[in-house]
Amino acid sequence: MESRPVPFDYELFEEEYVQAYSDYRRAKRTFVGKVAQVAAPILLLSLGTVGLFLPDPVPGIVCLVLAPVLLISRYWLVPRLYRREFKRSPRLRARVAVEFSEQGMGSSSEYGSTLTPWSGFAGWIESRELLLFLFTPRMFSIIPKRVLQPEQLSALRSLATCKLGKAE
């Protein structure tokens, strides 16, 4: 299927960078991981409450302390680390010119340019606001949907589906 190139340029916003990692984790999480994310804090709180009534309440106190630590690290600390990484890296904030074509994804910025053939991608993820093109299972390129016209988004979806298969 021959298609026309899909060129565009953009600057990534901090919130998009943080959201990309959240979307990535959500797409890659297994059923067991999803259950564990909800069950772990509940289990720790339950064990902690029961543990307070044991002759030695220390294990109960430890469980009660660990439950909020899990929640704080997941919803506050991890996003904060991504925000700090974004602020410290000028490369992440640079304007990038991108073109998807039959050959792959070409990108260029003041820091250099690359052409990644479709065979260099491990897959792609589509979320409500972003497209993530995976180079490896843990490294990806972030494309905000806001920078694409509807016909560009449709063409890019078709091209990615043809070359990489269905989005995760």
N, C-alpha and C positions, 0 to 999 in steps of 0.2 A: 504494500500500500504506500504509494508516494504521497507525501504531505508537504505542505508549505512550512518553512521555518517559523518558529514562534519567538520573536525577539521582544525584549522588554528590559527596563532597568529599574533599580529600586535601591533604597536604603532600608536596612532592617531596623525596626524599633525594638527597644528593650523588652517591652511586653511580649512581642512576637518571639523573641529569643527564649524567654522563660516559658511561654506557652508551647513552643516547639518541643521542649523536653518533657513537658507534661503530656502532650499528645503522643509523643514517642513511647513513653512509659505505658500509657493507657493502651495503645495499640499492641504492644509487645507482651503485656501482662497475660499470663495464663489464667485459666479458671481458678486454679489453686492459689495463685498470687492475688487474685481479686478477693477471694474468700479470706485469705490470710490478712489482707489489708484491713478488712472490717473486723474480723474475728480477734486479731491479736490484742488491740486495746481493750475490747470487751472482756476477753479472757483474763488479761492482766488485772483489770478492775475487779472482776469476780474473784479471782484468786487472792487478790490483795485484801478484799473485804473479808473473805473467809479466813485468811491468814492472820488477821488482827485478833481473832478469837482463839488462836492457838496459844499454848504455853509460851512459845517464843514468837512474838509478833514481828520480828525483823524480816522474815521472808514476805510477809504481807505488806509491810511498809515498802520494801523494795519493789514489789509488784505495783503498788499504788503510785510510786514515783516513776516507774518505767512507762506506764500507760500514757501520761501526758508528754513524756519525753519523745515517745514515738510520734505522737500527733504533732507536737511542735516542730520536730525535725522534718516531718513530711510536708507540712503546710506553711511553715515559716522559714526554717533554716535552709532547706534545699533551694527554694525560689530565691532567697537572699543571696546564696552563693552564685547562682546563675546571673543575677543582676550585677553582682560585683565583677564577675568574669566579663560581662558585656561592657561595663564601664571602663575596665582596665585594658580592653583590647580595641585599639583603633581599627584594626582590620575588620572586626565584626560590624563596625558602624560605617564603613566606607561604601560609597555608591558602587554598585555592581551592575554591569551590563551582561545580560544573559540571553542566550539563544538556544532553543531546543530545535533539533533538526533530525533528519534520518540518521545522521552520523552519531548524535549524542547530545550532550550538554556542553556548550561553550560558555565560558564566563571570563570576564576581565574586570579588573579594578586597578587602582593605582599601585597595588601590591603584586600584580602579575596577571597572567591569563592561563587558562587551561582548556582543554577539550577532553571531556570524559566520554568515551564511547559507551553505548548502551550496555555493552558486555561488562563495563566497569561498575555497574550498579547492582546492588543486591536486592532491590525492590523499591517500593514507594508507598507512602502513607498519605492519605487525604483526610484532613479534619475539617471542621467548619470554617476555619480561617486560614489554614496553611496547607501547603504541599511539602512533604519531606521526601527527598530523594536520597536513598541509603547507599552509601559507598561500601560500607561494611555493616554488619549487624548493629554497630554502635556509633557510626559516624555518618552524618548526613548533611545535605544542603537544604536550607530553608527557603522556600518560595512563598511569600505572602500572597494570598489570593487577591488582596486589595489592589495589587499592581497590574492585574490582568483584566483586560476587557472580556466580557462574556464569551465572545467568539474565540479569543485567545485561550481562555480557560478550557473551553470545549475542545479545541484543537490539541492542547497540551494533554488533556485527559485521554483523548483518543490515541495520540502518539505514545504516551507512557503505557497505556493498556496494551497496545499492539507490541511494543518492544519489551515490556517488563511483566506483563500480566496484570491481573486485577489488583487494585490498591488494597493494602492491609487495613 
